[in-house]
């Protein structure tokens, strides 16, 4: 199935199932070019992002963490993220959730693979993938500022 998302209301969505996770912002999801579901959330101005990942629609939302919506049965799972949500990275059939102080890795079925522990204080950014590791920049706040770290892709441990 092919999914796509629009963020502007379209009259086609009357009488379509809705999932309410908050209020204020709606995602209008199409499946195979037909209106499928409306997902309503309360989005923050910063650190919010939504992605399709296989048969899942995943919404990262600042301090609320991550909402995982299975597009096949529309079941919702809420996953808290330590600190706050930063952004998503989709690499080699895994979805990485970068937060303020760690990374959470999910497999293609949105099962949690691992969580890195306390690698940053105020933000993690992906720089590169090198072999079996991921290179990230980690904000350590004063006196450290941004530092680069290498994390094993297999288990999330610092190398």
N, C-alpha and C positions, 0 to 999 in steps of 0.2 A: 504494500500500500504506500501511496505517496501522500505525505502530509505537508501542509503549508500553513503559515500563520499570517494574519493581517491584524492590524491594531486599529482599524477604523470600522465603524459600524456599517453593516450592509443589511438591507431589508430581508435578505435571504435567511437570516438567522432567527426569525420569529418562529416560535414553537420548537426550538432546538434545545437539547439538554444543556443545563448550565452547572458549572462547578464553582462554588463561591468559597474562596480562600481568604477573602478580605473585600474591601470595597474601593472603588475609584478607578481602576484600570482593567480593561478587558482585552483578552486575546481571543480572536475569532479563528478557530481551527477548521481547516478544510481537510477532508480525507478523499483522495481521488477526485479532487475538484468539486466536491459536494460539501455544503455546510455540515459540520459534524458536532462541534461542542463549543460553548463559550466558557472561558475560564476567567473569573474575576479575582483580582488580587489588589492589595494596597501596595503600590510600588513606591519606593523611595527615590529621590532625585538622583542619587549616586549609588553605585554598587548594586545594580539590578541588571539581570540579563536572563534571556530565555533561549534555549536551544532544543532542537530535535536531536535525539540520539537513539538510533534504531527505532523501536516502537514506543519511545518515551518522549514526552515533552517535559523538560526540566527547567524550572524557574528558580534562579538564585536571587535572593532578596535581602540585602544588607543584614540586619540583625535577626531576621526571621529564619535564616538558613536556606535550605533547598526543598522545594516541592517537586516530587517525582510523580508524574501522571502517566499511567500505563494507557496508551492510546487504544489498546485492544479491548480493555474492559472498563476503562475510565476510573480505576481505583487510584487513590492518592496516598502517597507515603510522604511524611514530613521528616526531613533529616536535619537535625540541628548541626550547626557548624560552630566550632569554638571561636569565640570573638564575633567576627562578622564575615559575610560572604564577600569575595573580591571579584573573581571571574572564573570562567570555564576554559579548559583546554581539552580538545579532542585529539588524542594521539594513539595511533596503533590499536584501534578498537577498544580504547579505554577512555573514560571521561574523568578528568581531573578537576576537582573543585579547589580553587586556591582561595584561602581565607586570610585572616589577619595574622594568624600564627602557625598555620599548618596547611597540609594538602590532604585531601581525601580522594582516594582513587576508587573508581567503580568499573566493573566489567561491563560487557555489552548487554547484560540483563539487569543492570543497575544494582548488582550485588556489591557491597562494599568489599574491596580487596585489601586495603590498608589505609591507615591514617598516620601521617608523619607526626612526630611529637615536638612541639615547641621549637620550631626552626626559625621563627621570627617573632617580632613584637607587634608590628603594625603594618603588615602587608607582605605578600609573596607574589613575585612576577616570574613567569617562565622565560628563560633566555634561550635554551637549546636542549636538544636531545643528543647525547653522545654515547653510542653503543648501548650499554645496559643501564645508563643513568640519565637523570634529568638535571640540568643546571638551572638553578633559580637564584634570583636576587631576593634577599630577605631584609626588610627594614628592621633594624635593631634599636632605633631611636638613639638619642645621644647617650653615650659618646660614640657608639658604633656606626650609626648611619646605615647605608645599604652595604650588605656583604653578599658575596656569591657563595652558594653552597651546592654540593653535589649529593643527589639523593638516588638510591638504588630504585629502579623501576619495579623490581620484583617484590619488594617489601616496604618501601618508603623509609628505609633507614639512611641516616647520614653516612656518607663514605669519607 
